[in-house]
Amino acid sequence: MRYVASSLTLALAVLTPAAAAAQDPALQWAGCWTLEGARSETAEQEPGARQVCLTPIEGALSVSTRIDGEEVRRDVLDLYGAGRSVDDGGCSGVEQAFPSASGDRLFTTSDLSCDGGTRRLASGISALVTPDTWLDIQVIRVGDERELMVRRFRFDAPASAQLWSAAGTGEQDLAARSARTGAARLPTTDDVVEAATFVDTAAIEAWLIESNASFALDAGRLIALAEADVAPELIDLMVALSFPDYFVVNEDP
């Protein structure tokens, strides 16, 4: 199945007070990010050198998508909206996104109707695995078909400095890096339970593998995961990642 990509899966929806207090979900993404690698089940590669530049503005994010240095799309994403309309590649509908309770990650969902009468459901997660590495994962389902896309972006400090200078916002490097450092942490069992409420299991599996996650698991935590309706295959993966001497994990999408 052909992967139809929107400009960015970073539309933000209503912030809970806990999330807003824990972390401004815009600041950690501020700056320019260059696509370092992408893989999917169809092995299709996105054309050209892709870069995404994000500038926090009052109540929103300005998002510029560039290919080979040329801007191909610009969006203004309302930080406090319940969703945004999408009309892309013959599909239309609504895309929603929202920060995790800690503000460290972003979850995305979309429900689109496409030409020919097909329905396209997508969900994803964006997380920082290091202060300079942004992991973006999407799962798309159309009927019985599934497409998993894993992208890694690298923070581009020179391009970010140019972006902030051109925008007249002043130097933001220290504040943005502090936000990224605070957000770049390994997932916990509570994080997995939260993600499982919103995101396709396949996306969470890719997130845990790409993050080199490991958990302090015991019988009580395994029972708690099951009682929280975490998928059995996801619990199995958490066990395998936590005991690498006994299990081998297949990292293919």
Disulfide bonds with the S-S distance in Angstrom:
Cys32-Cys53 2.10
Cys91-Cys114 1.98
